[in-house]
Amino acid sequence: MDTKIRRPVTWTPQEEATGGRLIDRLDGIFHPIEKFVAFLSALCIFALMAVGVMQIVGRQVFGTPIFGYIDAVEMSISIFAFLAIAYCERLNGHVRMELVVGKMRGRPLWTLEIFGQIVALFVVAILIYYGWTHALRAYEYGDSTIDAQIPWWPSKMLVAFAFLTLWVRLWLNLIGYARLFINPDAAPIAVPLVADVKQMAEEEAAEAGALEQEKQNKGSAAS
């Protein structure tokens, strides 16, 4: 899948009339939020790795494991699995079946993409609702882990928040696809695109060649 976000170098009157600049501005506003949430997710994962090392050293060397470590790992699953889900969607990192859409072009492709976004918005909205109500129920009943008695509701509320960010991103995708349906010749902005296998192979080969050339240059400079 194509992970690059393409933006036109210049805005034509037709692209501005179909909302190209507006969509680009909305994407520019929301994307830093996605990046910040993804950064928090990565930071939490790194912190858990550090705690995991401390847990192993403390248990094997000093015979004193960290109390509640297993409970903390269980609660962190929501961070690993969901917190960066919108950022992944923005970079088109989710798995997509492109056997059909990969052969389509123009309005038929954008129509199918619009249909997919509408279905995704409906499903994610249901997940937000039930994720939020489930978190509230855990808060009201005082649901906690078995060992360390850590409350479950913050972890469950993170799931609803993560799906909310994905829901906003799907709306931006829907607007972007609708714009392309109206103006098929417009430059795609802030929408996942079907990967061009040949182009991806050429780009990867070019990057590999550039890295190899850089290594050779460093070797020549060192000698």
N, C-alpha and C positions, 0 to 999 in steps of 0.2 A: 504494500500500500504506500502511496505517496505521502510522505510526512512533511513535505515542504509547504509553507504557506505562501502562495503567490499573490503579489500585489502589483497592479499596473504602475508603470513608471509615471505616466501622465493620465489625468482624468479627462476623458472625452465628455462632451455635453450629453451624449446618450447614456454613458455610464453614470453620470451624476443624476440624470433624470430617473434612472431605474434604481437609485438608492445606493450606488456603489460606495460613495464616500461615507454615507451614513453607516452602512454595515461595517466598513473598515474602522470607523470611529468607535462603534459599539464593541467590536472585537478588541480594539486597542484598550478600551476601558476595562473589559472583563478579563482579558488574558493575564494581566498582572495579578489579579486575584487568584486565578488558577495556578499561576506559578508560585505564589506565596503559599497556598495550601499544599501544593506538591512539595515545596521546600520543607514545610512543617512535617509532612509525612516522611520525607527522607531523613530529617533530623531525628524524629522519633525512632525510626528503624536503626539509625546509627547508635542512638542512646541505648536501645534494647540490646544491640550487639555488644556494647561495652559492658552492660550489666550482665549479659550472658557470660562474658569472659570472667568477670568478677565472681559470678556464681560458681563456675568451674574451679577457679583457683581457690575460692573460699572453701568449697566442699572437699576438694582433693588434697589441698595443702594444709589448711587449718581446721578442717572438719566442721566448719560453720557455714552451711549454705544460707543464702539470702531468703528470709522468710517472705512468703507470698510471691516468689518468682514465677511459679507455674501459673498462678492466677493472673499476674501481670501480662504474661505471654498470651493467655487466652483473651484478655481484654484488648490487646494490641492488634488482634486480627482485623478489627474494623479499620484500623489505620493502614495496615498493609493492603487490604483488599479494596477499599472504597475511597479513601480520602483523596487520592490523586486521579480519580476516575474521569473527571471533567478535563483535566490537563491531558490525559491520554487520548481522549476523544478529540481534542483540539489538534493534536499532532497526528491524528488518524492512526493511533497505535493499537486500537482494538481489532480483534480478528473479524474479518468480513468475508462472506462468501461472494465472490465476484465472477463466478462462472457465467452468469447471465448478464449482469450489469457491465462486465468487462467488454462485452461485444456491442453495447449500445452507445449511441452518441446523440447529442442534441436534446430536443424536448422529450423523447421517450425515456432517456436516461434520467433527466431531471424530474420527470413525473414519477418514476419509480423511487427515486431518492426522496422526494417529498412524501410519498406514501410511507416509506420506511421511517421517516422522521416523525410523522403523525402517530404511527403505531408506537414508536419508542417513547414519545411524549406521554401517551396514554399509560403505558406500562410503568414508566418511571414515576408518574404522578401517583399511581396506586402504591408503589413502593415507598414514596415519601410519606403518604398518609399513614400507612400501616406501620412504617418504621417509627414515625413520630408518636403514634398512639402506643406502640409497644414500649418505647422509651418512657413515656409518661406513666404507663402502668407499672413499669419496673421502679420508677421513682415513688409512686404512691404506695406500693406494696413493700418497699424497702428491699427489693431483690439484690442479692449480693453473692459474691463467690463463696465457695464452700470453706476453703481453708483460711484465707486472710480476711474474709468478710468485707471485700472491697465492693462498693456499690456498682451495679451494672449499668445504671442509666446514662452516665456520661459516654460510655462506649457505644451504647445503642443509639444515643442521640447523634453521635458522629455519623452513623450510617445515614440517617435522615438528612443531615446537613450535606453529606457528600452527594447524595442523589439530587438534592436541590441544586447544587452547582452544575451537575450534569444536565438537569432539566433546563437551566438557563442556557447552557451551551447548545442543547438540541434546538431551542428556539432560534438561536443565532444561525444554526445550520439550516433550519427550515426557511428563514427569511432569505438566506443566501441562495438556496436552491430555487425558491420562488422567483428571485431576481433573475437567475439564469434561465428559468422557464420563460419568463417574459422577454428576455433578451439573450438568446442562446449564444450570440457572438461576444457577449461581455466577458471580461476576465474573471475567473472564479476567485472569490474572496472569502476567506475564513470558512471554507467547507471542505470536508474530506473528499478526495478525488480518487478515482480508480487508478491503480498503479499501471504505468507503462513498463512492462518487464524489460524491454530493450533499453529504454532510457535509464532505468535503474541499474542495469548491468554496466552500461557505459559510464555512469556516474561513479559507481563503485570501482570500476577499473581505473578511471581517472584519478580518484582519490588514492587508490593503492599505488599508482604510478607516482603521484605527488609525494606520498610518504616515502617511497623508495628513493626518489630523487633527493628528498631532504636528508635522508640517512647518508646517501653518497656525498652530499655537500658537506655534512658534518664530519664525515670520515676524511675527506680531502683537507678540510680546514685543520683537523687535529694532526694530520701527518705533516 
